[in-house]
């Protein structure tokens, strides 16, 4: 069964360091999403791609966060520099264009010390 | 920002009992979806109900939608220990397949 892949699963870093997360969506899914989930809350959309184009990045803290999907397939989310408040689960999801159901990866648990 | 709020925040029941979770939202929607999340894992899609539908079933799941009250409920019948998880409602708005998630209900099913 096709799955969304994410790596690493866990990341511990010190504040002011740079971190990067990788996501490989399900084959054929043109839409890719990055979410941040703080413990005890629901996921919050950071950025949405349609192929290689950004559709929505209104909640992405652009002073320190960046996301790219250069070839319209896999994607990288970067934080530089990391802050203590960035500790959270970072989830990637994908869907068909105009598809309503989103398929989630296992997430990357980030801890900033 | 979170569009929806689930109620209750936490629910503890015994195996075999029914579990009901409620979701309220603020703006007009195209559809409403329910997702399940096991501890420390990604979310799994459970069911979608469109704005012109009032009730939908899938296995042991029953979802209702009342757009006049901007609310939805998820009923899990004959619950099992494996149903222990957090459940989130998510509202779909606009044309870009964007979802806004609620705050979640933590369900604990004990033997």
Interface residues (C-beta under 8 A of the other chain):
Chain A: X4 X31 X40 X41 X42 X43 X44 X45 X48 X50 X55 X56 X89 X91 X93 X95 X97 X98 X99 X100 X101 X102 X103 X104 X105 X106 X107 X109
Chain B: X1 X2 X4 X31 X33 X35 X40 X41 X42 X43 X44 X45 X48 X88 X90 X92 X95 X96 X97 X98 X99 X100 X101 X102 X103 X104
